[in-house]
Amino acid sequence: MENLGKKISPALFALIIICFLMPFVSISCSGQEIVTLSGVNMVFGKMVQLPTGETESVGPFPMVIVVFVLALVGVGVGFWKNRLSNVAAFAAGLVGPITMYLFKSSFDEEAVSQGLTTQWGAGYYLTLLLFLAGAGLNLYLMVRNRGALPAPGLARSGPRFCIQCGARNEGGNAFCTQCGARLEPGGYGGSARTSAPFSSPANVGGEAYGPGEDEVTTVLDDSGDTRLLEQVEEGEPFPVLRIKRAEEEEIIPINKPEFYIGRNREAVDYWEADNPSIGRVHAKIIRQDGAYYIVDLESKNGTYLNGERLSSNVPYPLSFKDKIRLANIEYTFDQP
């Protein structure tokens, strides 16, 4: 739904721009129409021939220019890949109709003072309606994104890893001690990795780090396929990521509440070696209340779920058989 909303929002603001081609207001004097102004006329001005035969310039009107710019902003921010786009589009959708209504009030007052009458057209009312629709849609997306955030209990209180350079930082640091980048609340990465990576031949392109006391690992069986070695944790088995590498299937158990995937060996749970398209800490899979979610961690080349690019730092629910693509690497989220 969010991806659809992100597409609808700029479309609504684009329709507002189209509405500026329609009649906004007709001005009459003693029952005789003098001129009909479109939104474009009110933005750029128009030469009008008066009943006396004289010509006079009408517009441009600064407040209508502001409204037109807000519509352009709504279109532009719709292509941003973070939650600020919803905030900016919501603000544009709210300020736009308020500004337009205030302009209408002042315009009508001035017209009355000059003995003129005004009749507002479809372009004006459609503009108001579309602005309000854009504001409502982006408010819904903002509330939905806020509600989708994982519970604070899943945030790591131990060492954190910088998503820019991958350096290990103590939990109390707000900025990376190596590159100065801001560390996200709750941190990316997690506790330092102490176990050695697997040496299984099945891990052609990546490595999964060794298990703790309550985790599982994978081994290569006689047939050449990887499989779960044991299930130490009680309850339901861990879900896995499946990936085909050189005609062999690799199975990666999601054996932590927050499972990180990326190119920085020291900062992730599953290491994609020698792949420059993958970010240092590209994405994570989190477990919350028995459900699993995928989160893109501001990666340059993006994280995709079933072909749809995800917004950064927003959890998206996972179902078995979902296709997760990190840049040019595709995994299948599945049962073990």
C-alpha positions in Angstrom: 0.0 0.0 0.0 2.8 2.4 0.8 4.5 2.0 -2.5 1.1 2.6 -4.2 0.6 5.7 -2.1 4.1 7.0 -3.0 3.0 6.8 -6.7 -0.4 8.3 -6.2 0.9 11.4 -4.3 3.0 12.9 -7.1 0.1 12.1 -9.5 -2.3 14.1 -7.4 0.0 17.2 -7.4 0.6 16.7 -11.2 -3.2 16.9 -11.7 -3.2 20.2 -9.8 -0.7 21.6 -12.3 -3.0 20.5 -15.1 -5.9 22.2 -13.3 -4.1 25.5 -13.7 -4.9 25.3 -17.4 -8.6 25.4 -16.5 -10.7 28.5 -15.8 -10.2 29.7 -12.2 -12.4 32.8 -12.2 -14.6 34.9 -14.4 -14.9 38.7 -13.8 -18.0 40.6 -14.8 -19.2 44.2 -14.7 -22.9 45.0 -14.7 -23.7 41.5 -16.0 -21.1 41.7 -18.8 -18.2 39.3 -18.6 -14.9 41.1 -18.9 -12.4 38.3 -18.7 -12.0 34.7 -17.6 -8.7 33.8 -16.0 -7.1 30.4 -15.9 -4.6 29.4 -13.2 -1.8 30.0 -15.7 -3.1 33.5 -16.4 -3.1 34.2 -12.7 0.5 33.0 -12.4 2.0 34.7 -15.4 -0.5 37.6 -15.9 -2.8 38.4 -18.8 -3.6 41.5 -20.9 -7.3 42.3 -20.7 -9.3 44.6 -23.0 -11.8 46.6 -20.9 -15.3 47.7 -22.1 -13.8 51.2 -22.7 -11.5 49.7 -25.3 -8.4 50.2 -23.1 -6.1 47.2 -22.3 -4.9 46.5 -18.8 -2.6 43.9 -17.3 -4.2 41.5 -14.8 -1.8 39.6 -12.6 0.5 37.9 -11.9 -0.7 37.3 -8.4 2.0 36.3 -5.8 -0.3 34.1 -3.7 -1.3 32.0 -6.8 2.4 31.7 -7.7 3.0 30.3 -4.2 0.3 27.8 -4.8 1.7 26.8 -8.1 5.1 26.3 -6.6 3.7 24.1 -3.8 2.1 21.9 -6.5 5.6 21.5 -8.1 7.1 20.7 -4.7 4.4 18.0 -4.2 5.4 16.4 -7.5 9.2 16.6 -6.8 9.2 15.3 -3.3 7.1 12.3 -4.4 10.3 10.8 -5.9 12.3 11.1 -2.7 13.1 7.7 -1.1 12.7 8.6 2.6 9.9 9.6 5.0 10.6 13.3 4.7 8.9 13.1 1.3 5.6 12.4 3.1 6.1 15.3 5.5 7.0 17.8 2.7 4.1 16.6 0.5 1.7 16.8 3.5 2.9 20.4 4.2 2.4 21.4 0.5 -1.1 19.8 0.5 -2.1 21.7 3.6 -0.6 25.1 2.8 -1.8 25.1 -0.8 -5.5 25.2 -0.2 -5.2 27.6 2.7 -3.2 30.0 0.6 -5.7 29.7 -2.3 -8.7 30.3 -0.1 -7.1 33.4 1.4 -6.3 34.7 -2.0 -9.9 34.1 -3.1 -11.2 36.1 -0.2 -9.0 39.0 -0.8 -9.6 38.9 -4.6 -13.4 38.9 -4.0 -13.2 41.9 -1.6 -11.2 43.9 -4.1 -13.6 43.0 -6.9 -16.6 44.1 -4.9 -14.9 47.4 -4.0 -14.6 48.1 -7.7 -18.1 47.2 -8.5 -17.2 43.9 -10.1 -18.5 40.4 -9.6 -16.6 37.1 -9.6 -17.6 33.6 -10.4 -15.0 30.9 -9.5 -14.7 28.0 -11.9 -13.9 24.3 -11.9 -10.1 24.8 -12.0 -10.2 26.5 -8.6 -12.4 24.0 -6.8 -10.5 21.0 -8.3 -7.2 22.5 -7.2 -8.6 22.8 -3.6 -9.9 19.2 -3.7 -6.7 17.7 -5.0 -4.5 19.6 -2.5 -6.6 18.3 0.3 -6.5 14.7 -1.1 -2.7 15.0 -1.3 -2.5 16.2 2.3 -4.8 13.4 3.5 -2.9 10.7 1.6 0.5 11.8 2.9 -0.9 12.1 6.5 -2.1 8.5 6.2 1.4 7.4 5.0 3.1 9.3 7.8 0.9 7.6 10.5 1.2 4.2 8.9 5.0 4.5 8.7 5.2 5.6 12.3 3.0 2.6 13.4 5.2 0.2 11.4 8.3 0.9 13.4 9.6 -2.0 15.4 9.1 -2.0 19.2 11.8 -0.2 21.2 12.7 -3.5 22.9 14.4 -4.7 19.7 16.8 -1.7 19.7 20.3 -2.7 20.5 21.8 -1.3 23.7 25.3 -2.6 23.1 28.0 -1.6 20.5 26.7 -0.1 17.3 28.2 -0.1 13.8 28.3 2.9 11.5 26.4 2.4 8.3 28.9 4.7 6.5 32.3 3.2 7.3 31.3 0.1 9.4 33.4 1.1 12.4 32.4 -0.3 15.8 31.1 2.3 18.3 30.2 2.0 21.9 26.4 2.1 22.7 26.6 5.6 24.2 28.1 7.3 21.2 25.9 9.5 19.0 28.4 9.9 16.2 30.9 7.5 14.6 34.4 7.8 16.2 36.0 7.0 12.8 34.1 9.1 10.2 31.8 11.3 12.3 28.6 10.1 10.7 25.5 10.2 13.0 24.6 6.8 14.5 21.0 5.9 14.2 18.9 5.4 17.4 19.1 1.8 18.4 22.1 1.3 16.2 22.9 -0.8 13.1 24.8 -3.9 13.5 24.9 -5.1 17.0 27.3 -6.8 19.3 30.8 -7.5 18.0 31.3 -10.7 16.1 33.5 -13.1 17.9 33.0 -16.3 16.0 34.8 -17.2 12.7 32.8 -17.3 9.5 31.9 -20.7 7.9 34.1 -22.3 5.4 31.3 -24.3 3.8 31.8 -24.6 0.0 28.1 -23.6 -0.4 28.9 -20.1 0.7 30.2 -19.0 -2.7 29.2 -15.3 -2.6 28.7 -14.7 1.0 29.3 -15.9 4.6 27.1 -16.4 7.5 28.6 -15.9 10.9 28.9 -18.7 13.5 26.1 -19.6 15.8 25.7 -18.7 19.4 24.3 -20.9 22.1 20.7 -20.6 20.8 21.3 -20.4 17.1 21.6 -22.8 14.1 24.1 -23.3 11.4 24.2 -24.9 8.0 26.4 -27.7 6.7 27.0 -29.3 3.3 25.5 -32.8 3.1 26.4 -35.7 0.8 24.2 -34.5 -2.0 26.0 -31.1 -2.2 23.0 -29.1 -0.8 23.1 -27.1 2.4 20.8 -28.0 5.2 20.0 -27.0 8.8 22.4 -28.8 11.2 20.4 -28.6 14.3 17.7 -26.6 16.0 18.8 -25.7 19.4 16.2 -23.0 20.2 12.9 -24.4 21.3 9.7 -23.5 19.5 9.3 -23.0 15.8 12.3 -23.3 13.5 14.0 -20.2 12.2 13.0 -19.0 8.7 15.7 -18.9 6.1 16.9 -17.1 3.1 17.5 -19.2 0.0 19.8 -18.2 -2.8 21.1 -20.0 -5.9 24.8 -19.6 -6.5 26.5 -21.6 -9.3 23.6 -24.0 -9.5 23.9 -24.7 -5.7 21.3 -23.6 -3.2 22.6 -21.8 -0.1 20.4 -21.6 3.0 20.9 -18.8 5.4 19.1 -19.1 8.8 17.6 -15.9 10.2 18.7 -16.8 13.7 18.7 -13.5 15.5 16.0 -10.9 16.4 17.9 -8.4 14.1 19.7 -10.1 11.2 22.0 -7.7 9.2 23.1 -8.3 5.6 25.9 -6.3 3.9 29.4 -6.0 2.7 31.2 -5.0 5.9 32.3 -8.3 7.4 32.6 -6.9 10.9 29.2 -5.3 11.1 26.8 -7.8 9.7 25.4 -11.3 10.3 25.6 -12.4 6.7 28.5 -11.1 4.6 28.2 -10.6 0.8 31.8 -10.7 -0.2 33.3 -8.7 -3.0 30.1 -7.3 -4.3 30.3 -3.5 -4.7 26.6 -3.2 -5.4 25.8 -4.2 -1.8 26.0 -1.6 0.9 28.3 -2.0 3.9 25.3 -2.6 6.1 22.6 -2.8 3.4 19.5 -4.2 5.1 18.2 -6.1 8.1 15.5 -8.6 8.9 13.9 -8.1 12.3 11.6 -10.4 14.3 8.8 -8.9 16.3 5.9 -10.7 18.0 6.5 -13.8 15.9 6.5 -11.8 12.6 9.4 -10.9 10.4 10.1 -7.6 8.6 12.7 -6.4 6.1 14.2 -2.9 6.5 16.4 -1.1 4.0 19.2 0.8 5.8 19.6 3.7 3.4 21.4 1.6 0.9 22.5 3.3 -2.3 21.3 0.7 -4.7 18.1 -0.1 -2.8 16.3 -3.1 -1.3 13.4 -4.6 -3.2 10.5 -6.8 -1.9 8.7 -8.7 -4.7 10.0 -6.2 -7.2 9.0 -3.0 -5.3 11.7 -0.7 -4.0 11.4 -0.1 -0.3 11.6 3.2 1.5 14.6 3.4 3.9 14.2 2.7 7.6 10.7 1.4 7.2 9.8 -2.2 8.2 7.9 -4.2 5.6 6.2 -7.5 6.6 7.6 -10.7 5.1 5.7 -13.8 4.0 7.2 -17.1 3.0 8.2 -17.2 -0.7 8.7 -13.4 -0.8 11.5 -12.3 -3.1 14.1 -10.0 -1.4 16.6 -8.3 -3.7 19.5 -6.3 -2.4 21.0 -4.5 -5.4 21.7 -7.4 -7.8 21.4 -10.3 -5.4 18.0 -12.0 -4.9 17.0 -14.1 -1.9 13.8 -16.1 -1.2 12.4 -15.8 2.3 11.2 -19.3 3.2 10.6 -22.0 5.7 13.6 -24.1 6.7 
